[in-house]
Amino acid sequence: MKNSGMCPKCGSTDIIKVLNRNGWDFITSSWLLGLGANVRLARYLCGKCGFSEEWAQSADDIEEIRASYPNA
C-alpha cells in the first residue's frame, strides 16, 4: 500500500497513513537487554476493508531489527 497506493486485499485506493499519539510506532531493538534503538514504523490502513501494513523506514532500520531478532 505504501508503494502502490492500493490495498492488496480489496483494491481500494482509500489508504490512510496512521501515526500513534507520538507520531510513529516503534520496534525497540535488543529488547531482551533493554538496549538498542527505537526503529520507526509507518502503518498504512485501508479505509475500506481495514487491512493494514507496517513498514520500517530505512535499510539501516531493517538491519538493526535483524541483528536484534536473529532467530526470528
N, CA, C and O atoms as a CHARMM CRD file, in Angstrom:
* protein
*
  288
    1    1 MET  N      0.81700  -1.18800   0.00000 PROA 1      0.00000
    2    1 MET  CA     0.00000   0.00000   0.00000 PROA 1      0.00000
    3    1 MET  C      0.86100   1.25300   0.00000 PROA 1      0.00000
    4    1 MET  O      0.52600   2.25100  -0.63800 PROA 1      0.00000
    5    2 LYS  N      1.98200   1.19000   0.72600 PROA 2      0.00000
    6    2 LYS  CA     2.88800   2.33200   0.76400 PROA 2      0.00000
    7    2 LYS  C      3.34800   2.69900  -0.64300 PROA 2      0.00000
    8    2 LYS  O      3.34000   3.87300  -1.01200 PROA 2      0.00000
    9    3 ASN  N      3.74100   1.72000  -1.41300 PROA 3      0.00000
   10    3 ASN  CA     4.30000   1.99100  -2.74300 PROA 3      0.00000
   11    3 ASN  C      3.25000   2.08700  -3.83400 PROA 3      0.00000
   12    3 ASN  O      3.37000   2.91100  -4.74000 PROA 3      0.00000
   13    4 SER  N      2.22200   1.25300  -3.75700 PROA 4      0.00000
   14    4 SER  CA     1.23100   1.20400  -4.83900 PROA 4      0.00000
   15    4 SER  C      0.07600   2.16600  -4.64000 PROA 4      0.00000
   16    4 SER  O     -0.58400   2.55800  -5.60200 PROA 4      0.00000
   17    5 GLY  N     -0.17600   2.55600  -3.37300 PROA 5      0.00000
   18    5 GLY  CA    -1.33500   3.39100  -3.09100 PROA 5      0.00000
   19    5 GLY  C     -2.64400   2.63600  -3.21800 PROA 5      0.00000
   20    5 GLY  O     -3.71300   3.23900  -3.31000 PROA 5      0.00000
   21    6 MET  N     -2.55500   1.29400  -3.22300 PROA 6      0.00000
   22    6 MET  CA    -3.74200   0.46300  -3.39800 PROA 6      0.00000
   23    6 MET  C     -3.70100  -0.69600  -2.39700 PROA 6      0.00000
   24    6 MET  O     -2.64000  -1.26300  -2.13700 PROA 6      0.00000
   25    7 CYS  N     -4.85400  -1.03500  -1.84500 PROA 7      0.00000
   26    7 CYS  CA    -4.96000  -2.15400  -0.92000 PROA 7      0.00000
   27    7 CYS  C     -4.81500  -3.48000  -1.67900 PROA 7      0.00000
   28    7 CYS  O     -5.51100  -3.70100  -2.67000 PROA 7      0.00000
   29    8 PRO  N     -3.91500  -4.36100  -1.22000 PROA 8      0.00000
   30    8 PRO  CA    -3.75000  -5.63800  -1.90600 PROA 8      0.00000
   31    8 PRO  C     -4.90600  -6.60700  -1.65500 PROA 8      0.00000
   32    8 PRO  O     -5.03400  -7.60600  -2.36300 PROA 8      0.00000
   33    9 LYS  N     -5.73800  -6.33100  -0.67100 PROA 9      0.00000
   34    9 LYS  CA    -6.87000  -7.20600  -0.36000 PROA 9      0.00000
   35    9 LYS  C     -8.12000  -6.86700  -1.16800 PROA 9      0.00000
   36    9 LYS  O     -8.75400  -7.75200  -1.74200 PROA 9      0.00000
   37   10 CYS  N     -8.46900  -5.58100  -1.21100 PROA 10     0.00000
   38   10 CYS  CA    -9.74200  -5.20600  -1.84100 PROA 10     0.00000
   39   10 CYS  C     -9.59000  -4.27600  -3.04100 PROA 10     0.00000
   40   10 CYS  O    -10.56300  -4.02700  -3.75300 PROA 10     0.00000
   41   11 GLY  N     -8.37500  -3.75700  -3.27400 PROA 11     0.00000
   42   11 GLY  CA    -8.15000  -2.88900  -4.42200 PROA 11     0.00000
   43   11 GLY  C     -8.49000  -1.42200  -4.19700 PROA 11     0.00000
   44   11 GLY  O     -8.34700  -0.61100  -5.11200 PROA 11     0.00000
   45   12 SER  N     -8.93800  -1.06900  -3.00000 PROA 12     0.00000
   46   12 SER  CA    -9.28900   0.31900  -2.71800 PROA 12     0.00000
   47   12 SER  C     -8.05100   1.21500  -2.75600 PROA 12     0.00000
   48   12 SER  O     -6.94500   0.77200  -2.44700 PROA 12     0.00000
   49   13 THR  N     -8.24600   2.46800  -3.13400 PROA 13     0.00000
   50   13 THR  CA    -7.17900   3.45800  -3.08800 PROA 13     0.00000
   51   13 THR  C     -7.35800   4.41300  -1.90100 PROA 13     0.00000
   52   13 THR  O     -6.65900   5.42200  -1.80100 PROA 13     0.00000
   53   14 ASP  N     -8.29300   4.09000  -1.00800 PROA 14     0.00000
   54   14 ASP  CA    -8.52700   4.87800   0.20400 PROA 14     0.00000
   55   14 ASP  C     -7.54600   4.38700   1.27400 PROA 14     0.00000
   56   14 ASP  O     -7.90300   3.56600   2.11900 PROA 14     0.00000
   57   15 ILE  N     -6.31000   4.89300   1.23100 PROA 15     0.00000
   58   15 ILE  CA    -5.24600   4.45800   2.11700 PROA 15     0.00000
   59   15 ILE  C     -4.94400   5.56800   3.11500 PROA 15     0.00000
   60   15 ILE  O     -4.77700   6.72900   2.73900 PROA 15     0.00000
   61   16 ILE  N     -4.87500   5.19900   4.38700 PROA 16     0.00000
   62   16 ILE  CA    -4.64800   6.15400   5.46700 PROA 16     0.00000
   63   16 ILE  C     -3.30100   5.84000   6.11000 PROA 16     0.00000
   64   16 ILE  O     -3.05800   4.69800   6.50200 PROA 16     0.00000
   65   17 LYS  N     -2.42200   6.83700   6.22400 PROA 17     0.00000
   66   17 LYS  CA    -1.17800   6.66000   6.96400 PROA 17     0.00000
   67   17 LYS  C     -1.48300   6.96500   8.42600 PROA 17     0.00000
   68   17 LYS  O     -1.84000   8.09200   8.77100 PROA 17     0.00000
   69   18 VAL  N     -1.34100   5.96400   9.27500 PROA 18     0.00000
   70   18 VAL  CA    -1.73600   6.06600  10.67600 PROA 18     0.00000
   71   18 VAL  C     -0.50000   6.31500  11.53400 PROA 18     0.00000
   72   18 VAL  O      0.47700   5.57100  11.45000 PROA 18     0.00000
   73   19 LEU  N     -0.54100   7.34300  12.34300 PROA 19     0.00000
   74   19 LEU  CA     0.51300   7.63700  13.29400 PROA 19     0.00000
   75   19 LEU  C     -0.06200   7.53400  14.70200 PROA 19     0.00000
   76   19 LEU  O     -1.21400   7.90400  14.93100 PROA 19     0.00000
   77   20 ASN  N      0.74200   7.02900  15.65800 PROA 20     0.00000
   78   20 ASN  CA     0.25200   6.97200  17.03000 PROA 20     0.00000
   79   20 ASN  C      0.32500   8.35300  17.66100 PROA 20     0.00000
   80   20 ASN  O      0.66500   9.31900  16.97700 PROA 20     0.00000
   81   21 ARG  N      0.02200   8.47000  18.91900 PROA 21     0.00000
   82   21 ARG  CA    -0.00900   9.77500  19.57400 PROA 21     0.00000
   83   21 ARG  C      1.32900  10.50800  19.52600 PROA 21     0.00000
   84   21 ARG  O      1.37500  11.73700  19.48200 PROA 21     0.00000
   85   22 ASN  N      2.41500   9.73900  19.53500 PROA 22     0.00000
   86   22 ASN  CA     3.74600  10.35100  19.49500 PROA 22     0.00000
   87   22 ASN  C      4.25600  10.53600  18.07600 PROA 22     0.00000
   88   22 ASN  O      5.37600  11.00900  17.88200 PROA 22     0.00000
   89   23 GLY  N      3.46400  10.17600  17.09400 PROA 23     0.00000
   90   23 GLY  CA     3.84200  10.39300  15.70600 PROA 23     0.00000
   91   23 GLY  C      4.21300   9.13600  14.95000 PROA 23     0.00000
   92   23 GLY  O      3.93400   9.04100  13.75500 PROA 23     0.00000
   93   24 TRP  N      4.84200   8.15500  15.61300 PROA 24     0.00000
   94   24 TRP  CA     5.29000   6.93500  14.94900 PROA 24     0.00000
   95   24 TRP  C      5.07000   5.75000  15.87400 PROA 24     0.00000
   96   24 TRP  O      5.00400   5.91200  17.09200 PROA 24     0.00000
   97   25 ASP  N      4.95700   4.56500  15.30200 PROA 25     0.00000
   98   25 ASP  CA     5.05200   3.33100  16.06500 PROA 25     0.00000
   99   25 ASP  C      6.51500   2.91200  16.03500 PROA 25     0.00000
  100   25 ASP  O      7.25500   3.27300  15.12000 PROA 25     0.00000
  101   26 PHE  N      6.92500   2.14900  17.04000 PROA 26     0.00000
  102   26 PHE  CA     8.32600   1.76500  17.13900 PROA 26     0.00000
  103   26 PHE  C      8.47000   0.28100  17.42900 PROA 26     0.00000
  104   26 PHE  O      7.59400  -0.32700  18.04200 PROA 26     0.00000
  105   27 ILE  N      9.57300  -0.29600  16.99000 PROA 27     0.00000
  106   27 ILE  CA    10.07300  -1.57800  17.46700 PROA 27     0.00000
  107   27 ILE  C     11.36300  -1.24000  18.19100 PROA 27     0.00000
  108   27 ILE  O     12.21700  -0.54400  17.64100 PROA 27     0.00000
  109   28 THR  N     11.51700  -1.72100  19.41400 PROA 28     0.00000
  110   28 THR  CA    12.76100  -1.49100  20.13000 PROA 28     0.00000
  111   28 THR  C     13.68700  -2.65700  19.87400 PROA 28     0.00000
  112   28 THR  O     13.33900  -3.80000  20.17000 PROA 28     0.00000
  113   29 SER  N     14.84500  -2.39400  19.33600 PROA 29     0.00000
  114   29 SER  CA    15.80900  -3.44800  19.07500 PROA 29     0.00000
  115   29 SER  C     16.49500  -3.83800  20.38500 PROA 29     0.00000
  116   29 SER  O     16.51900  -3.05300  21.33300 PROA 29     0.00000
  117   30 SER  N     17.04300  -5.03700  20.43500 PROA 30     0.00000
  118   30 SER  CA    17.71000  -5.56700  21.62500 PROA 30     0.00000
  119   30 SER  C     16.80300  -5.50100  22.85100 PROA 30     0.00000
  120   30 SER  O     17.26100  -5.18600  23.95000 PROA 30     0.00000
  121   31 TRP  N     15.54500  -5.79100  22.66700 PROA 31     0.00000
  122   31 TRP  CA    14.55200  -5.64100  23.73400 PROA 31     0.00000
  123   31 TRP  C     14.81800  -6.54600  24.92400 PROA 31     0.00000
  124   31 TRP  O     14.43000  -6.20300  26.04100 PROA 31     0.00000
  125   32 LEU  N     15.46300  -7.68600  24.72900 PROA 32     0.00000
  126   32 LEU  CA    15.73700  -8.57900  25.85800 PROA 32     0.00000
  127   32 LEU  C     16.69900  -7.94900  26.86100 PROA 32     0.00000
  128   32 LEU  O     16.62100  -8.21900  28.05900 PROA 32     0.00000
  129   33 LEU  N     17.59700  -7.11700  26.36900 PROA 33     0.00000
  130   33 LEU  CA    18.57700  -6.47600  27.23100 PROA 33     0.00000
  131   33 LEU  C     18.15400  -5.07500  27.65600 PROA 33     0.00000
  132   33 LEU  O     18.81400  -4.44300  28.48000 PROA 33     0.00000
  133   34 GLY  N     17.06800  -4.60300  27.09600 PROA 34     0.00000
  134   34 GLY  CA    16.63600  -3.24700  27.38900 PROA 34     0.00000
  135   34 GLY  C     17.51500  -2.19700  26.72600 PROA 34     0.00000
  136   34 GLY  O     17.52200  -1.03500  27.13200 PROA 34     0.00000
  137   35 LEU  N     18.25000  -2.61000  25.71000 PROA 35     0.00000
  138   35 LEU  CA    19.15900  -1.71000  24.99900 PROA 35     0.00000
  139   35 LEU  C     18.68400  -1.52700  23.57400 PROA 35     0.00000
  140   35 LEU  O     17.69600  -2.12800  23.15300 PROA 35     0.00000
  141   36 GLY  N     19.39200  -0.69500  22.83800 PROA 36     0.00000
  142   36 GLY  CA    19.12400  -0.59100  21.41700 PROA 36     0.00000
  143   36 GLY  C     18.34500   0.64200  21.04600 PROA 36     0.00000
  144   36 GLY  O     17.98200   1.46700  21.88500 PROA 36     0.00000
  145   37 ALA  N     18.10600   0.73600  19.76700 PROA 37     0.00000
  146   37 ALA  CA    17.44000   1.89800  19.20200 PROA 37     0.00000
  147   37 ALA  C     15.95800   1.62900  19.01700 PROA 37     0.00000
  148   37 ALA  O     15.52400   0.47900  18.95700 PROA 37     0.00000
  149   38 ASN  N     15.20600   2.68100  18.92800 PROA 38     0.00000
  150   38 ASN  CA    13.80300   2.57100  18.54200 PROA 38     0.00000
  151   38 ASN  C     13.72900   2.73500  17.03900 PROA 38     0.00000
  152   38 ASN  O     14.08000   3.78900  16.50700 PROA 38     0.00000
  153   39 VAL  N     13.27600   1.70300  16.35300 PROA 39     0.00000
  154   39 VAL  CA    13.16100   1.73500  14.90200 PROA 39     0.00000
  155   39 VAL  C     11.74900   2.18400  14.55800 PROA 39     0.00000
  156   39 VAL  O     10.76500   1.59100  15.00000 PROA 39     0.00000
  157   40 ARG  N     11.67000   3.24300  13.76000 PROA 40     0.00000
  158   40 ARG  CA    10.36200   3.80600  13.40600 PROA 40     0.00000
  159   40 ARG  C      9.64200   2.92700  12.40000 PROA 40     0.00000
  160   40 ARG  O     10.24600   2.37500  11.48000 PROA 40     0.00000
  161   41 LEU  N      8.34100   2.81300  12.59700 PROA 41     0.00000
  162   41 LEU  CA     7.47700   2.10200  11.66000 PROA 41     0.00000
  163   41 LEU  C      6.37800   3.02900  11.19200 PROA 41     0.00000
  164   41 LEU  O      5.83800   3.81200  11.97300 PROA 41     0.00000
  165   42 ALA  N      6.05200   2.94000   9.92900 PROA 42     0.00000
  166   42 ALA  CA     4.88900   3.64300   9.39700 PROA 42     0.00000
  167   42 ALA  C      3.80500   2.60300   9.15000 PROA 42     0.00000
  168   42 ALA  O      4.08400   1.55000   8.57500 PROA 42     0.00000
  169   43 ARG  N      2.58800   2.87500   9.57000 PROA 43     0.00000
  170   43 ARG  CA     1.46700   1.95500   9.36800 PROA 43     0.00000
  171   43 ARG  C      0.51400   2.55300   8.34000 PROA 43     0.00000
  172   43 ARG  O      0.17500   3.73600   8.38700 PROA 43     0.00000
  173   44 TYR  N      0.09500   1.70300   7.41900 PROA 44     0.00000
  174   44 TYR  CA    -0.85800   2.09200   6.37900 PROA 44     0.00000
  175   44 TYR  C     -2.10500   1.24000   6.53200 PROA 44     0.00000
  176   44 TYR  O     -2.01300   0.02000   6.66100 PROA 44     0.00000
  177   45 LEU  N     -3.26600   1.87400   6.51900 PROA 45     0.00000
  178   45 LEU  CA    -4.53800   1.21100   6.75300 PROA 45     0.00000
  179   45 LEU  C     -5.48300   1.47100   5.58600 PROA 45     0.00000
  180   45 LEU  O     -5.61900   2.60600   5.13000 PROA 45     0.00000
  181   46 CYS  N     -6.13200   0.41700   5.10800 PROA 46     0.00000
  182   46 CYS  CA    -7.14000   0.57200   4.06800 PROA 46     0.00000
  183   46 CYS  C     -8.41000   1.13000   4.68100 PROA 46     0.00000
  184   46 CYS  O     -8.93700   0.57000   5.64300 PROA 46     0.00000
  185   47 GLY  N     -8.90400   2.23100   4.12800 PROA 47     0.00000
  186   47 GLY  CA   -10.11500   2.86400   4.62300 PROA 47     0.00000
  187   47 GLY  C    -11.38600   2.12900   4.24500 PROA 47     0.00000
  188   47 GLY  O    -12.46800   2.48800   4.71100 PROA 47     0.00000
  189   48 LYS  N    -11.27700   1.10600   3.40900 PROA 48     0.00000
  190   48 LYS  CA   -12.46000   0.34400   3.01300 PROA 48     0.00000
  191   48 LYS  C    -12.57900  -0.97200   3.78700 PROA 48     0.00000
  192   48 LYS  O    -13.61300  -1.24100   4.39800 PROA 48     0.00000
  193   49 CYS  N    -11.51900  -1.79500   3.76200 PROA 49     0.00000
  194   49 CYS  CA   -11.63100  -3.12600   4.38400 PROA 49     0.00000
  195   49 CYS  C    -10.89000  -3.25700   5.70500 PROA 49     0.00000
  196   49 CYS  O    -11.11200  -4.22000   6.43900 PROA 49     0.00000
  197   50 GLY  N    -10.00400  -2.29600   6.02900 PROA 50     0.00000
  198   50 GLY  CA    -9.29500  -2.32900   7.29900 PROA 50     0.00000
  199   50 GLY  C     -7.96700  -3.06300   7.28900 PROA 50     0.00000
  200   50 GLY  O     -7.29800  -3.12200   8.32100 PROA 50     0.00000
  201   51 PHE  N     -7.56600  -3.62300   6.16100 PROA 51     0.00000
  202   51 PHE  CA    -6.26400  -4.28100   6.07300 PROA 51     0.00000
  203   51 PHE  C     -5.17600  -3.26200   6.39900 PROA 51     0.00000
  204   51 PHE  O     -5.28600  -2.09400   6.02500 PROA 51     0.00000
  205   52 SER  N     -4.10400  -3.70800   7.10900 PROA 52     0.00000
  206   52 SER  CA    -3.02400  -2.78500   7.43200 PROA 52     0.00000
  207   52 SER  C     -1.65900  -3.41200   7.18500 PROA 52     0.00000
  208   52 SER  O     -1.50300  -4.63300   7.19100 PROA 52     0.00000
  209   53 GLU  N     -0.66300  -2.53200   6.96400 PROA 53     0.00000
  210   53 GLU  CA     0.73000  -2.91500   6.78300 PROA 53     0.00000
  211   53 GLU  C      1.58900  -1.99000   7.62800 PROA 53     0.00000
  212   53 GLU  O      1.22300  -0.84000   7.87400 PROA 53     0.00000
  213   54 GLU  N      2.73500  -2.49800   8.07300 PROA 54     0.00000
  214   54 GLU  CA     3.72800  -1.67100   8.74500 PROA 54     0.00000
  215   54 GLU  C      5.02700  -1.75600   7.96100 PROA 54     0.00000
  216   54 GLU  O      5.40100  -2.82200   7.47100 PROA 54     0.00000
  217   55 TRP  N      5.71200  -0.62300   7.84600 PROA 55     0.00000
  218   55 TRP  CA     6.95300  -0.55000   7.08400 PROA 55     0.00000
  219   55 TRP  C      8.04200   0.11300   7.91500 PROA 55     0.00000
  220   55 TRP  O      7.82700   1.17100   8.50600 PROA 55     0.00000
  221   56 ALA  N      9.23400  -0.52800   7.95700 PROA 56     0.00000
  222   56 ALA  CA    10.41200   0.13600   8.50400 PROA 56     0.00000
  223   56 ALA  C     10.78000   1.25800   7.55100 PROA 56     0.00000
  224   56 ALA  O     10.49000   1.19100   6.35700 PROA 56     0.00000
  225   57 GLN  N     11.41400   2.28100   8.07900 PROA 57     0.00000
  226   57 GLN  CA    11.65100   3.47500   7.27800 PROA 57     0.00000
  227   57 GLN  C     12.96900   3.49300   6.52400 PROA 57     0.00000
  228   57 GLN  O     13.16000   4.34400   5.65600 PROA 57     0.00000
  229   58 SER  N     13.90000   2.56500   6.83200 PROA 58     0.00000
  230   58 SER  CA    15.17200   2.57600   6.10300 PROA 58     0.00000
  231   58 SER  C     15.81300   1.19400   6.13900 PROA 58     0.00000
  232   58 SER  O     15.43600   0.34100   6.94300 PROA 58     0.00000
  233   59 ALA  N     16.78100   0.98700   5.26300 PROA 59     0.00000
  234   59 ALA  CA    17.53600  -0.26900   5.25100 PROA 59     0.00000
  235   59 ALA  C     18.32800  -0.42900   6.54500 PROA 59     0.00000
  236   59 ALA  O     18.47700  -1.54800   7.03700 PROA 59     0.00000
  237   60 ASP  N     18.83200   0.65500   7.10100 PROA 60     0.00000
  238   60 ASP  CA    19.54800   0.58900   8.37600 PROA 60     0.00000
  239   60 ASP  C     18.62700   0.11000   9.49800 PROA 60     0.00000
  240   60 ASP  O     19.03900  -0.67200  10.35500 PROA 60     0.00000
  241   61 ASP  N     17.37800   0.58300   9.48800 PROA 61     0.00000
  242   61 ASP  CA    16.40600   0.13800  10.49100 PROA 61     0.00000
  243   61 ASP  C     16.15400  -1.36100  10.37100 PROA 61     0.00000
  244   61 ASP  O     16.06300  -2.05600  11.38200 PROA 61     0.00000
  245   62 ILE  N     16.04300  -1.85600   9.16300 PROA 62     0.00000
  246   62 ILE  CA    15.80900  -3.28800   8.94100 PROA 62     0.00000
  247   62 ILE  C     16.98800  -4.09800   9.48600 PROA 62     0.00000
  248   62 ILE  O     16.78000  -5.12500  10.13200 PROA 62     0.00000
  249   63 GLU  N     18.21500  -3.65300   9.23600 PROA 63     0.00000
  250   63 GLU  CA    19.39300  -4.36900   9.72800 PROA 63     0.00000
  251   63 GLU  C     19.48000  -4.32900  11.24600 PROA 63     0.00000
  252   63 GLU  O     19.91500  -5.30200  11.86300 PROA 63     0.00000
  253   64 GLU  N     19.07900  -3.23100  11.85100 PROA 64     0.00000
  254   64 GLU  CA    19.05100  -3.11500  13.30700 PROA 64     0.00000
  255   64 GLU  C     18.10800  -4.15900  13.91000 PROA 64     0.00000
  256   64 GLU  O     18.44500  -4.81200  14.89700 PROA 64     0.00000
  257   65 ILE  N     16.94400  -4.30800  13.31800 PROA 65     0.00000
  258   65 ILE  CA    15.97900  -5.29600  13.80100 PROA 65     0.00000
  259   65 ILE  C     16.49200  -6.71500  13.53300 PROA 65     0.00000
  260   65 ILE  O     16.36300  -7.58300  14.39500 PROA 65     0.00000
  261   66 ARG  N     17.06000  -6.95900  12.37500 PROA 66     0.00000
  262   66 ARG  CA    17.59400  -8.29000  12.04300 PROA 66     0.00000
  263   66 ARG  C     18.63100  -8.71200  13.08400 PROA 66     0.00000
  264   66 ARG  O     18.63400  -9.86300  13.52100 PROA 66     0.00000
  265   67 ALA  N     19.50400  -7.79600  13.48100 PROA 67     0.00000
  266   67 ALA  CA    20.53600  -8.11400  14.46500 PROA 67     0.00000
  267   67 ALA  C     19.94800  -8.37500  15.84700 PROA 67     0.00000
  268   67 ALA  O     20.52400  -9.12700  16.63300 PROA 67     0.00000
  269   68 SER  N     18.81100  -7.76400  16.14700 PROA 68     0.00000
  270   68 SER  CA    18.18800  -7.90900  17.46400 PROA 68     0.00000
  271   68 SER  C     17.31500  -9.14600  17.58600 PROA 68     0.00000
  272   68 SER  O     17.05100  -9.60500  18.69700 PROA 68     0.00000
  273   69 TYR  N     16.86500  -9.69200  16.47000 PROA 69     0.00000
  274   69 TYR  CA    15.97300 -10.84700  16.46600 PROA 69     0.00000
  275   69 TYR  C     16.56000 -11.91400  15.55500 PROA 69     0.00000
  276   69 TYR  O     15.95300 -12.24400  14.53500 PROA 69     0.00000
  277   70 PRO  N     17.73500 -12.46700  15.89600 PROA 70     0.00000
  278   70 PRO  CA    18.43000 -13.38000  14.97800 PROA 70     0.00000
  279   70 PRO  C     17.71600 -14.70000  14.73600 PROA 70     0.00000
  280   70 PRO  O     17.96100 -15.33800  13.71200 PROA 70     0.00000
  281   71 ASN  N     16.85900 -15.12900  15.62000 PROA 71     0.00000
  282   71 ASN  CA    16.20300 -16.43100  15.48100 PROA 71     0.00000
  283   71 ASN  C     14.77800 -16.33300  14.95600 PROA 71     0.00000
  284   71 ASN  O     14.05800 -17.33000  14.90600 PROA 71     0.00000
  285   72 ALA  N     14.38200 -15.15800  14.57400 PROA 72     0.00000
  286   72 ALA  CA    13.00000 -14.96100  14.12000 PROA 72     0.00000
  287   72 ALA  C     12.80700 -15.52200  12.71800 PROA 72     0.00000
  288   72 ALA  O     11.70700 -15.44800  12.16900 PROA 72     0.00000
